[in-house]
Amino acid sequence: MPQISQILETYASQFFWLLIVFGLIYFTVGRVMLPKVEATMDARDRKIADDLAAAEHARAEANNLGDSGAADLAAARTAAQAKSTAAKTKAAKDADVRLAKADAEISAKIAAADAELAKATAKALSGIETVAAEAAADIVAKVSGAKITSAQAAKAVKAVMTNG
């Protein structure tokens, strides 16, 4: 068959150039492009490893800060409670002082009012005695027709009011 015998003659130069092109591509990719790709991959791996190490370091620092922050928070809470207790105590003392002052003022006002009431009562009783003495003198004059002096009527009314 002649077609088979021509294959080698026809395609031999094409096989030759195919091998040369593939060889050039192989050496170009292997010697030029592959080191660049490997360098990029190594740099990326290094960057990832560095980022992971930095993240681990940051996590450890955050844990340490969290522990110290909790201690600081507890100390601040204790200080705030102490201040709150001191303020409540001071407020209670201030309230007691103000209450004692108000009680003293009220007691003074009550004493003054009692004194005024006693004066008013005494004045009213003296007025009542005078009116009662005049009324008694008028009643005695109308009932018995006897005339008594206002001094005698006042003495009689005073005796009755004192003894009841």
C-alpha positions in Angstrom: 0.0 0.0 0.0 1.4 3.2 -1.1 -0.4 5.4 1.4 1.3 3.8 4.3 4.7 4.1 2.8 4.1 7.8 2.2 3.2 8.5 5.8 6.8 8.3 6.9 8.0 10.6 4.2 5.2 13.1 4.5 4.9 13.3 8.2 8.5 12.7 9.2 9.3 16.4 9.0 6.1 17.3 10.9 7.0 14.8 13.7 10.5 16.3 13.8 9.2 19.9 14.2 6.5 18.7 16.6 9.2 17.3 18.9 11.2 20.4 18.6 8.3 22.7 19.5 7.2 20.5 22.4 10.8 20.4 23.6 11.0 24.2 23.5 7.7 24.5 25.3 8.8 22.0 27.9 12.1 23.7 28.5 10.5 27.2 28.5 7.8 26.2 30.9 10.2 24.2 33.1 13.1 26.6 33.2 11.4 30.1 32.9 7.7 29.9 34.0 7.8 27.1 36.6 10.3 28.9 38.9 8.2 32.0 38.8 5.0 30.1 39.7 6.9 28.2 42.4 8.2 31.5 43.8 4.7 32.9 43.9 3.3 29.8 45.6 6.1 29.9 48.2 5.5 33.6 48.8 1.8 32.9 49.3 2.5 30.0 51.6 5.0 32.1 53.6 2.4 35.0 53.8 -0.3 32.6 55.0 2.0 31.1 57.6 3.1 34.6 58.8 -0.6 35.7 59.0 -1.5 32.6 61.0 1.4 33.2 63.4 0.3 36.8 63.8 -3.3 35.8 64.4 -2.2 33.2 67.0 0.0 35.9 68.7 -3.0 38.3 68.6 -5.3 35.7 70.1 -2.8 35.0 72.9 -2.6 38.7 73.6 -6.3 39.0 73.5 -6.6 36.2 76.0 -4.1 37.9 78.3 -5.9 41.2 78.0 -9.2 39.5 78.6 -7.8 38.0 81.8 -6.3 41.3 83.0 -9.5 43.1 81.8 -11.6 40.8 84.0 -9.4 41.5 86.9 -9.5 45.3 86.2 -13.3 45.0 85.9 -13.6 43.2 89.2 -11.4 45.9 90.8 -13.4 48.7 89.3 -16.7 47.0 90.4 -15.3 46.7 94.0 -14.2 50.3 94.0 -17.6 51.4 92.7 -19.4 49.4 95.3 -17.1 51.0 98.0 -17.9 54.5 96.7 -21.6 53.7 96.5 -21.6 52.4 100.1 -19.6 55.5 101.3 -22.1 57.8 99.4 -25.1 56.0 101.0 -23.5 56.3 104.4 -22.8 60.0 103.9 -26.3 60.5 102.6 -27.8 58.8 105.6 -25.7 60.9 108.0 -26.7 64.0 106.1 -30.4 63.0 106.3 -30.1 62.3 110.0 -28.5 65.7 110.6 -31.2 67.4 108.5 -33.9 65.4 110.3 -32.5 66.3 113.7 -32.3 70.0 112.7 -35.9 69.8 111.4 -37.0 68.1 114.6 -35.4 70.8 116.7 -37.1 73.5 114.6 -40.4 71.8 114.8 -40.0 71.3 118.6 -39.2 75.0 119.0 -42.2 75.9 116.9 -44.4 73.5 119.0 -43.0 75.0 122.2 -43.7 78.5 120.9 -47.2 77.5 119.8 -47.8 75.9 123.3 -46.7 79.1 125.0 -49.0 81.2 122.8 -51.8 78.7 123.4 -51.2 78.9 127.2 -51.2 82.8 127.0 -54.4 82.7 124.9 -56.0 80.2 127.3 -55.1 82.4 130.3 -56.3 85.5 128.5 -59.5 83.7 127.6 -60.0 82.4 131.1 -59.4 85.8 132.6 -61.9 87.2 130.1 -64.3 84.4 131.0 -63.9 85.2 134.7 -64.6 88.8 134.1 -67.7 88.0 132.0 -68.8 85.3 134.5 -68.4 87.8 137.4 -70.5 90.4 135.6 -73.1 87.8 134.6 -73.2 86.5 138.2 -73.7 90.0 139.6 -76.5 90.6 137.1 -78.2 87.3 137.9 -77.9 87.9 141.7 -79.4 91.3 141.2 -82.3 90.0 139.1 -83.0 86.9 141.1 -82.7 88.1 144.6 -82.7 91.8 144.1 -79.4 92.1 146.2 -76.7 94.3 144.9 -73.2 92.9 145.0 -70.0 94.5 144.0 -68.0 93.4 141.0 -65.1 92.5 143.4 -67.4 90.2 145.4 -68.7 88.6 142.1 -65.1 88.1 140.8 -64.0 86.5 144.1 -66.9 84.1 144.0 -66.3 83.2 140.3 -62.6 82.7 141.0 -63.4 80.3 143.9 -65.8 78.3 141.8 -63.3 78.0 138.9 -60.4 77.1 141.1 -62.3 74.4 143.0 -64.5 73.2 140.2 
